[in-house]
Amino acid sequence: MTTREYRKGATTLRGDRVPGTTTDARLLDNAESSDWLHTDPWRVLRIQSEFVEGFGALAELGPAISVFGSARTPVDSPYYALGEQVGRLIAEAGYAVITGGGPGAMEAANKGAMAAGGTSVGLGIELPFENGLNPYVDLGVNFRYFFARKTMFVKYAEGYVVLPGGFGTLDELFEAITLVQTQKVTSFPVVLLGSDFWTPMIDWLRGSLLAHGMISEADVERLHVVDDPREAVDLIVSSNDERRAAAGRPE
Ligand SMILES: C/C(=C\CNc1ncnc2c1ncn2[C@@H]1O[C@H](COP(=O)(O)O)[C@@H](O)[C@H]1O)CO
């Protein structure tokens, strides 16, 4: 018995699964529906293009520190002032500032970096209620997919500074410490700025996660809580210097 067979890239289709038309015939037929544009295989190419564009845009960025924090921090909040100061100090230390490019704490850090003449990066994300990149970004890359964007925050930064924030900020923070815990990234300092905001979370981590044996003391100690933005920057810069020296790569 001969079975009809059709090869579609890596996939072999037989019998009733063989389509009535070929891929290139469908491509050349401009009367066809454009539904295929929204199918998962096509999305993979879009995802791939986000990585290619992100890697291309950031390849020559040089040393950088990612700063996270609430999109809702008002301009007159002390946390906004803290974001601006840390952005400025990062730039003065010769590092680029990478943020999510949005409003609030992200804008504050970009503003500080730009005022200090540093490189101010915004990795924007397509959201239903998005406002576009804040005006203090001078190198912006826009993403459709959170996971592609999150790769850039880790890959191009020497450490994270985390200002008070909501779910988005916690997601970025906990992703970073999970990557450190699972040794996907090594010696990656994570500094939480604003002890009034972060200490209750550290207490909960100890009182619940650590008490139930779900994390170790070393995991909690990876999170540095500080109030002074200079201390936050110094912690990351010195850890980076130590790492470079250990790898035989002086500054
Ligand atoms: C909520 C509003 C706008 C949201 N715009 C954002 N633009 C860029 N990046 C964002 C945005 N919202 C969240 N993020 C990412 O998560 C972190 C902040 O989230 P949180 O829930 O506000 O803490 C931030 O670091 C970004 O990377 C309009 O006000």
Ligand as a Chemical Component Dictionary entry (heavy atoms), coordinates in Angstrom:
data_LIG
# 
_chem_comp.id                   LIG 
_chem_comp.type                 NON-POLYMER 
_chem_comp.pdbx_formal_charge   0 
_chem_comp.three_letter_code    LIG 
# 
loop_
_chem_comp_atom.comp_id 
_chem_comp_atom.atom_id 
_chem_comp_atom.alt_atom_id 
_chem_comp_atom.type_symbol 
_chem_comp_atom.charge 
_chem_comp_atom.model_Cartn_x 
_chem_comp_atom.model_Cartn_y 
_chem_comp_atom.model_Cartn_z 
_chem_comp_atom.pdbx_ordinal 
LIG C1  C1  C 0 1.370  50.852 34.961 1  
LIG C2  C2  C 0 1.726  51.834 33.905 2  
LIG C3  C3  C 0 2.590  51.596 32.924 3  
LIG C4  C4  C 0 3.332  50.329 32.808 4  
LIG N1  N1  N 0 4.449  50.506 31.935 5  
LIG C5  C5  C 0 5.567  49.789 32.012 6  
LIG N2  N2  N 0 6.532  50.108 31.136 7  
LIG C6  C6  C 0 7.695  49.450 31.189 8  
LIG N3  N3  N 0 7.976  48.475 32.077 9  
LIG C7  C7  C 0 7.018  48.140 32.947 10 
LIG C8  C8  C 0 5.770  48.758 32.950 11 
LIG N4  N4  N 0 5.034  48.196 33.926 12 
LIG C9  C9  C 0 5.790  47.263 34.515 13 
LIG N5  N5  N 0 7.003  47.227 33.961 14 
LIG C10 C10 C 0 8.139  46.355 34.367 15 
LIG O1  O1  O 0 7.901  45.851 35.674 16 
LIG C11 C11 C 0 8.525  46.700 36.656 17 
LIG C12 C12 C 0 7.477  47.606 37.283 18 
LIG O2  O2  O 0 6.331  46.864 37.607 19 
LIG P1  P1  P 0 5.445  47.290 38.881 20 
LIG O3  O3  O 0 4.355  46.276 38.900 21 
LIG O4  O4  O 0 4.966  48.669 38.631 22 
LIG O5  O5  O 0 6.357  47.180 40.046 23 
LIG C13 C13 C 0 9.525  47.575 35.942 24 
LIG O6  O6  O 0 10.852 47.379 36.460 25 
LIG C14 C14 C 0 9.423  47.171 34.475 26 
LIG O7  O7  O 0 10.522 46.475 33.990 27 
LIG C15 C15 C 0 1.065  53.137 33.936 28 
LIG O8  O8  O 0 1.241  53.745 35.155 29 
# 
loop_
_chem_comp_bond.comp_id 
_chem_comp_bond.atom_id_1 
_chem_comp_bond.atom_id_2 
_chem_comp_bond.value_order 
_chem_comp_bond.pdbx_ordinal 
LIG C1  C2  SING 1  
LIG C2  C3  DOUB 2  
LIG C2  C15 SING 3  
LIG C3  C4  SING 4  
LIG C4  N1  SING 5  
LIG N1  C5  SING 6  
LIG C5  N2  SING 7  
LIG C5  C8  DOUB 8  
LIG N2  C6  DOUB 9  
LIG C6  N3  SING 10 
LIG N3  C7  DOUB 11 
LIG C7  C8  SING 12 
LIG C7  N5  SING 13 
LIG C8  N4  SING 14 
LIG N4  C9  DOUB 15 
LIG C9  N5  SING 16 
LIG N5  C10 SING 17 
LIG C10 O1  SING 18 
LIG C10 C14 SING 19 
LIG O1  C11 SING 20 
LIG C11 C12 SING 21 
LIG C11 C13 SING 22 
LIG C12 O2  SING 23 
LIG O2  P1  SING 24 
LIG P1  O3  DOUB 25 
LIG P1  O4  SING 26 
LIG P1  O5  SING 27 
LIG C13 O6  SING 28 
LIG C13 C14 SING 29 
LIG C14 O7  SING 30 
LIG C15 O8  SING 31 
# 
